[in-house]
Amino acid sequence: MLKLDSVNKGVLVGIFAATAFLLANSRRLTPSGPKGGTFPVNPAPLPVPVPFPVPLPSPSPADDCRVCFPVSPWGSYYSATGFSATGSQYGGRTDLHTGLDLNLKTGGDTDRGKPVYAVAAGVVAHVGYTASGWGHFLVIFHPALGVWTRYAHLDARPAVSVGAAVRLGQIVGKIGKSGGQRYAHLHFDVLRRKPTSWADWPGADRDRLLRDYTDPLPWLLGVQAHDRSSYLA
């Protein structure tokens, strides 16, 4: 029979004790979520907010142009704030950012008064104004694409009226700073569904943001948007 000296006995006792501790506390050692439940194996990734400032990528070439960018020339603009499901970059607020803030690279108010273009053919669904928020804005419905686009902080009341048909690349307003904005810029949204309010803002409701809105930048590139100046007079 194998005889164990005092040293070997101590080693075995230590191994058994460690094994018993791990088995008894395996659930406690499992990473837990904010409410004590275990983390999902494959958590859904959050959309990554566009850092400030970020240069805008160039579009892919296409022969059949049915969508253009809302500003031109596209390469002269950058995204000051992008689509974000993780909270606004302004002042640490928890508000979510629903679209793109487009600014000229020259900064300040140098883009004020620059034309804003309808990204595709459609029908004007709403023209409105909110003193603190969107300022002068309009919403266009694009039946062929199944989305609504919103253009906000315009310099004045949009140059089109509700019910009017708009052409691809048609000027529908001018960049401004209405709605209490510090600097002139265009806020551009893409909505998946008709909002209950044309001045809709999801606040901190992340689920509603992801349900009702889509990130405008990959959407524009995905539908192969072109710079208006490249194919329209």
N, C-alpha and C positions, 0 to 999 in steps of 0.2 A: 504494500500500500504506500502511495506517495505521501511523504511526510513534509509538512510545511513548517518552515521556521517562522519566527516572529515577524521578520521583514516581509516575507511573501504573504503571510496572513494579512498584514497591514495594507499591502497593495490591493489584494482582492477585496477587502472590506471597502477600500476607497472607491474601487471601480463599481461595486454593487451600489454604494451610496449615491454616486454621481448618476448612474443609470436610473435609479428610482426617482431622483429629484427631477431629471429631465422628463421622464414619463408623466410625473404628477403635475408638471408645470408647462407641458407642451402647449396647451391652449392659451395659458397666460402669456407665453412668449411669442404667440402669433401676432404680427402687426395688426392693429385694430383701427377702424375708422373713427370719425368724430363721435359716433354714438355707441362705440364698443363693439361693433360688428367687424368681421374681417374684411380686408380690402378685396375688391373683385380681382380675379386673375388677370383680366384684360380691361382695365378701366377705359372708358371712352375718352379719346384725346380732346383737349380743349383747343379751339382755334387760337392760334398765336397772334396777339396784337402786333401790328406793324410798329416797329420802334421809331422814335423821332430823331431827326427826320430821315426819311428813306427815299432813295431815288426810285423812280418808277421803271419797271422792266419794259423793254421794247416789245411790241406786238409781233406775232408771227405773220408773214405775208399770206395773203389770200386773194384770189381773183374775184370771188363773189362777196362784195362788201355790203352787208346788211346792217352793220352796227359800226358806229364811230365813237370816238372818245368825247366826253362832254366838254373838254377844253382843248385848245389847239394853239401852238404846236405842242403835242403831248410831251416831247422831250424837254420842254422848258419848264415843266411842272414837277413837283414832288409831293409825296403824301406826308403832310404834317402830322396827321393822326389817322390810323387805319381802323378797320373793322375790329371790334374787340368784344369778346364774351367774358372778359375777366376784369372789367372795370375801366373807367375813364382815366386817362393820363393827366387830367387836369385837377390839381389840388388834392389828390388822393381820394376823390369821391368814388362811390361805388356804382355810379351811373354807367350804363353800357353804351358803347359808341356804335351806332347803327350803320355807318358807312365810311366814306373817304372824305377827308378834308384836303382839298387840292389847292396848293399855293404855288405862285411863280417862284423860281429859284432865286430871283432877285430880291425877294423878301419884302417885308413891310406891307404897304398898301399898293404896291406896284401893279398888282393884277386887278385893282378896282376898275370897273368899267369894261373889262375884257368880255367878249361874247361867251355865252353858254349855249351849247348845242344839244338838240334832242339826239340821244344816242341811237334812236331807231324810229321808224315810222310808227305812228300811233294816234291816240286821241287824248286831248287834254281832259283829265278827270277832275282836277281841282286847281284853283288858284286861291291862295290865302295869305294871311299875315298873322304872326304872333309877335307881340312886342318883346317878349323875352323867350328866346328859343330859336325857332326857324326863321324869324323875320319874314321878309317876302319870299314865298316859295310856290312851287307848282308841282303837280304830280301828273305824269303821263302814263296811260295804259298802252301796252304794246301787245296786241292780240296774237301776233305771229310768234312772239317769244313767251307769252304767258306770264309776264311780269309787269310790275309798276315801277317807274323810276321817279325819284324825288330830287329836286334841285332847290337848295335852300341858301339863305343869307344873301339873296339877290339885292342888287343896288336899288331897285325900284319895283313897282308892280310888273309882273311878267308881261311880255309883249304879245301874249296869246290869251284867248278866253276859253272858258269851259265849253267842251263839245267840239272845239276846233280840231280838224285833222292836221297833224304836223308831219313834215317830211323828214327823212333821214338827214341829219346834219343841219336842220333848220335852226336859226338863232331864236331862242325862246326867252332870253333875258340877258342880264349882265352881272358879272361877279360884283358882290358888294360885302357889306359888313352889318347888314340889318339883323335885328334880333339881339342886340347888345354885344356883338362880337368885337374883340379888341383889334383884330386885323382882318382885312378883306380876304375872303377865300370862298371857294365853292364847296358846300357839303353835298355829296352825291350818295343816294341810297338806291338799293335794288330790293324791292319787296316781293316776296313770293305770293302773297295773297292781299286782297283788298283790305285795308285797315278799317277798324271800327270808327276811327277818327283820322282825318287826313293829316292832322298834326301829331300823329301817334309817336310816342316815345316809351320804350319799355322800362325805363328806369333801371332798377336792379334785377329785373325778371329775366334771368339768363335763358330759361326754357322758352320763353316767348320770343326772345331775340332770335334764337336758333330756329324756331318754328316759322316766324314771319319774315325774316330777312335773310339775305345771302351776302357773302363777302363780295363787294363790287369788283375788286381788283382781279381775282381769278375768274370771275364771271365775264368781265370785259375781255380778258385774254382768251378765255375758253370759247367765246363766240367770235373770236378773231376780229376784234375791233380794230379799226384803222384810224389814223389821224385824218381828220376831216380835210385838211389842206392837201392831202396827197391824192385825193380823187374827186373833190368837189371844187367848183370854181369859187 
